[in-house]
Amino acid sequence: MDRDFEREILKKFDTVIKLLTISSLKDETQVQKIKILSSAGLSPKDIASLLGTSSNTVSVALSKMKNKEKSHINQDNSQFESKEVILNEEGNKNE
């Protein structure tokens, strides 16, 4: 096969994949799209290309998501530790 022909075919496949991806995410917010595409293994650069934004915008959104998840994990741990302390205190009262 001719190299130029192969490149043209790959370019068309790439376009079809982008269109399918974008159409499947049409009801999602920008942040949700970024999260989904990132979890599918796409780089910030590829996500930005698909969504028509900059890779910096995507990186910032991913960073905010990570910080938010860490915050939720810390809150969950704090709540768990508080419940554990209460249970231990109640157990000591019954002894």
LOPALUM-217191 format. One record per residue (C-alpha): residue number from 1; residue in one letter; x, y, z. Coordinates in Angstrom, 1 decimal, always signed. Example, Ala and Ser with C-alpha at 12.3 -4.5 7.8 and 13.67 -1.06 7.14 Angstrom:
REM residues 2
   n res     px     py     pz
   1   A  +12.3   -4.5   +7.8
   2   S  +13.7   -1.1   +7.1
//
This chain:
REM residues 95
   n res     px     py     pz
   1   M   +0.0   +0.0   +0.0
   2   D   +1.1   +3.5   -0.8
   3   R   +2.3   +5.5   +2.4
   4   D   +0.2   +8.5   +1.5
   5   F   -2.9   +6.3   +1.1
   6   E   -2.2   +4.7   +4.5
   7   R   -1.9   +8.2   +6.1
   8   E   -5.1   +9.3   +4.5
   9   I   -7.0   +6.2   +5.8
  10   L   -5.6   +6.7   +9.3
  11   K   -6.6  +10.4   +9.2
  12   K  -10.1   +9.4   +8.3
  13   F  -10.3   +6.8  +11.0
  14   D   -9.1   +9.4  +13.5
  15   T  -11.8  +11.8  +12.4
  16   V  -14.5   +9.1  +12.7
  17   I  -13.2   +8.2  +16.2
  18   K  -13.3  +11.8  +17.3
  19   L  -16.8  +12.3  +15.9
  20   L  -18.1   +9.2  +17.7
  21   T  -16.4  +10.1  +20.9
  22   I  -17.8  +13.7  +20.9
  23   S  -21.3  +12.5  +20.0
  24   S  -21.3   +9.9  +22.7
  25   L  -20.4  +12.6  +25.3
  26   K  -22.8  +15.3  +24.0
  27   D  -24.9  +15.4  +27.1
  28   E  -22.0  +15.5  +29.5
  29   T  -20.4  +18.7  +31.0
  30   Q  -16.9  +19.7  +30.0
  31   V  -15.5  +18.4  +33.3
  32   Q  -17.4  +15.1  +33.0
  33   K  -16.1  +14.7  +29.4
  34   I  -12.5  +15.4  +30.6
  35   K  -12.9  +12.8  +33.4
  36   I  -14.3  +10.1  +31.1
  37   L  -11.7  +10.7  +28.5
  38   S   -8.9  +10.7  +31.0
  39   S  -10.1   +7.5  +32.6
  40   A  -10.1   +6.0  +29.1
  41   G   -6.3   +6.7  +29.0
  42   L   -6.2   +9.8  +26.8
  43   S   -3.6  +12.4  +27.4
  44   P   -4.5  +16.0  +28.2
  45   K   -3.3  +16.9  +24.7
  46   D   -5.5  +14.4  +23.1
  47   I   -8.5  +15.4  +25.2
  48   A   -8.0  +19.0  +24.4
  49   S   -7.9  +18.2  +20.7
  50   L  -11.2  +16.3  +20.9
  51   L  -12.9  +19.0  +22.9
  52   G  -11.5  +21.9  +21.1
  53   T   -9.8  +23.5  +24.1
  54   S   -6.2  +23.8  +25.3
  55   S   -4.2  +21.1  +27.1
  56   N   -3.6  +23.5  +29.9
  57   T   -7.4  +23.8  +30.5
  58   V   -7.6  +20.0  +30.6
  59   S   -4.7  +19.7  +33.0
  60   V   -6.2  +22.3  +35.3
  61   A   -9.5  +20.5  +35.3
  62   L   -7.8  +17.2  +36.0
  63   S   -5.8  +18.7  +38.9
  64   K   -8.9  +20.2  +40.4
  65   M  -10.6  +16.8  +40.2
  66   K   -7.7  +15.1  +41.9
  67   N   -7.7  +17.7  +44.7
  68   K  -11.5  +17.3  +45.1
  69   E  -11.2  +13.5  +45.4
  70   K   -8.4  +13.9  +48.0
  71   S  -10.6  +16.2  +49.9
  72   H  -13.5  +13.8  +49.9
  73   I  -11.2  +10.9  +51.0
  74   N   -9.8  +13.0  +53.8
  75   Q  -13.4  +13.9  +54.9
  76   D  -14.4  +10.3  +54.8
  77   N  -11.4   +9.2  +56.8
  78   S  -12.1  +11.9  +59.4
  79   Q  -15.7  +10.8  +59.7
  80   F  -14.6   +7.2  +60.1
  81   E  -12.1   +8.1  +62.7
  82   S  -14.7  +10.2  +64.6
  83   K  -17.1   +7.2  +64.6
  84   E  -14.4   +4.9  +65.7
  85   V  -13.5   +7.2  +68.7
  86   I  -17.2   +7.3  +69.6
  87   L  -17.5   +3.6  +69.4
  88   N  -14.4   +3.1  +71.5
  89   E  -15.6   +5.5  +74.1
  90   E  -19.0   +3.8  +74.3
  91   G  -17.2   +0.4  +74.6
  92   N  -15.1   +1.7  +77.5
  93   K  -18.3   +3.0  +79.3
  94   N  -19.8   -0.5  +79.2
  95   E  -16.8   -2.2  +80.7
//
